[in-house]
């Protein structure tokens, strides 16, 4: 019988992995990683592993928003393209530190004209007079520099080095979820487990003081083509 137009049929690999997942069961980090990696040889690309955390926060309250940056112990496996808004000698130092582009008003104009070939934007506080105008361009892409995420800082050279090395930004969505990549499926089991634990522990450590009740409600881990597995907390 032919499938209806627009009907999604999960891949064979996804179905095989789903069989291994017990409904309503929670898994240790090590168990979840083992299940996800058991199907890695059947995929033609190196899948990203992501952690999804459901938080008991009120996203309408500014003091309950969860946003920041964190360096995972084993990196993310992705080469981050970093740009930096800074003037003069600082711009040159940032390029030496690994920024794909660095500059002041000239770089801001280029971005405003539509160039978005980067993953992270860092800004020196003195350059915010240029960057502040880019909210409509960078905001919807999640690329707007912010002090809370560590991307607006006087030490832009250090920030470039950290984000190039795998430091990542995170923020909750409108439903109170935080989705964060924590590595690649090709990572050793021990390295993936270490990154997942580090991410979960970090989110737990930044609980807003005004949150009442259960803060971390659910934690799931999944790969690009794999099912979500709920972690025991």
Secondary structure, DSSP 4 states (H G I P E B T S, - for coil): -PPPTT-----HHHHHHHHTSPTT--B-HHHHHHHHHTTGGGSSS-PEEEEEEEE---TTSGGG--EEEEE-TT--S----EEEE--HHHHHHHHHHT-SEEESHHHHHHHHTT----SEEEE-GGGHHHHGGGHHHHGGGT----TTTT-B-S-HHHHHHHHHTTEEEEE--TTSEEEEEEEETTS-HHHHHHHHHHHHHHHHHT--TT--S-SEEEEEEEETTS--EEBP-
